[in-house]
Amino acid sequence: MKEESRRDRKKEVCKMTEQHLKTKDIARRLEVSSSTVLNWVKKYNIPYTVNANGHYCFEEDTVLQFLSIKKQQQQDVSHTAEKSGGTVNRDVMLERLAQAEENVQLLERMIMNKADDIVTFQIVEQRKKIEALTKKMDRLEKQIQQQQDPELRRKQEDTAGIAQPGHLPAGLFQFE
């Protein structure tokens, strides 16, 4: 049901008047980011309309809702800080820092391994292309050599059983 009402509100197109505020206007007033405002709209189901450009539009009275949400968020943060004593233990901070450094090093290793895999793949592909070109060159060299050396070509034809013009095939006549 929430999803349906949200869709209905999106279908309404607001006409920009003095009473309507865009997301960036709300964000400026509350001194938060536009993405925070949009998150609150979704999380707390704050009513909005959409203008012709697709921008969210809010009534002036929704500013009060946003203010109460911001105050609640701030109270939650301060309450959490009070629970933890308001300060972070030095050992806990060092432990978290060490964990963060480990995570960075792990990510760096993963990136290096991925880079190595990519380079290896590229080398293998290049090697395949080089081998194919080498085979082609070998065949072309043999063809060129055969064209340049007629005696070699005749010998190859003789061994293949092909008769040369003006010559009788070997073994056709036997002399005693």
N, C-alpha and C positions, 0 to 999 in steps of 0.2 A: 504494500500500500504506500509506503514511503517513496518507493521508486516511481510509482504512478504520479504522485503529487509533485515530485521533483520534475518529471517530464512535462507535466502540465504547466509548471512555472516557467520552464525553459521555452515553451511554445509561445508564451505571452511575450509580446515585444513592447519594450518600454519606449516611451517618447521622452527624450531628454528634456527635463524641466529642471527648475531650480531645486526641486524636492529629491531628484534622483542623483545618487552618487555612484561612481564607478569604483571598481576594486582598488585602484591606485589611490583614490580619494580617501577611502576608508583606511587604507594602509598608512597614509601620511598622518591622518588624525591620530591613529593609535600608536604610531611609531613602530610599526612591524612591517614585515615584507608582504608583498601581494600574495605570495604563495601561502603564507600563514593565514591570511584572510580567506583564501579559497579553501584551505584545509578546514577552517572553522565552519565555513558555510556547509561543507559536506558532513562534517562530524556532528554539528549541532542543528542541522536541518534549518538553516536560516533562510527565510523567504527572499527570493530575488526574481528579477525578470531579465530578459536579454534584449539588448538594443539591436538595431539593424546590422551593426558590425560584429555582432556576436559577443559583445562585452556584457558582463554581469552588471546589473543596475540594482541599487538598493534604495529603499525609502529612508528618509532622514531618521525615522524612529528606530531603525535597525542599528544605528550607531550605539544606542544604549545597550542593545544585546551584545554587540561586539565589546563594549567597554566592560560589561560584567564578565564576559568570558576571559578577557585579558586579566582582570583582577583575580579571577579564580585561578588562572594559570600561574600568576605571580605568587599567590598564596600557596599553591601546591609546591612550587619551587622552594619557597622559604620554609615551608613545613618539612620538606625533605632535608633541607640543609640543617634545620634544628635537630632532626632525628639523628643525623650523622655527627652532631656536635659542632656543626658550622665550619669546621676545618677538616682538611684531609690529612690523615696520618702520613708522615714522611715515608714510612716503610711501604704503605699502600701505594703511595704515589710512585715510588721507585719501582715497585713490582709492576704497576700498570705501564710505566715507561719501558721497562724491560720487555714486557709482553708485546707492547707496540713495536719495539725494535725487532723482536723475533718475527712478528707478522710482516714487517717491511722486508726483512731479509728473506723470508719464505717467498713473498711475492716476487722479489728480485730473482731468486733462483728459478721460480716458475717461468718468469719472463725469459730468462736466459735459456732455459731448456726448450721453450717454445721457439725461440730464435734459432737455436741449434737444430731443432727438428726441421724448421723451414729451410735453412741453408742446406742441410743434408738432402732433403727432398729435391731442391733445385740442382744440387751437384749430380745426383743420380739421374735426373732428367737430362741434364747436359751431357753426361757420359753416354746415355743411350743415343742421343742425337749424334755425338761424335763417332760412336761405333757404326751407326748406320751410314754416315758420310764416308767413313774409312772403307767400308765394304763397297760402296758405290765407286769410290776412287779406284780401288783395286780392280774392279771389273772394267772400268774405263781404261786403265793402264794396260790391261791385257788386250783389250780390243785395239788400242792404238799400236801396241807392239805387234800384234798380228797383221795389221795393215801395213806396217813399215817393213816387216821381214817376210817376204813371199816364200822363201825357202822353209821357214818355220811353219808357215801356213800349209804348204804342200805336205810336209811331213805329218802334220796333224790330220790333214785330210786323208793321207794314205793310211794312217793308223785307224782312221774312222771308217775306211773302206770306200771312200769316195774316189772315183776315177778322175784323173786329170785329163783335160783335153789333149789329144795327141799321144797319150800313153795308154798302154793296155794294162788292165788290172793285174796285179801281181798274183801268181798262182793260177792264171787262166790256162797257160800252156806249160806243160812240163817237158823238158828236154832230157833225153837220155844220154 
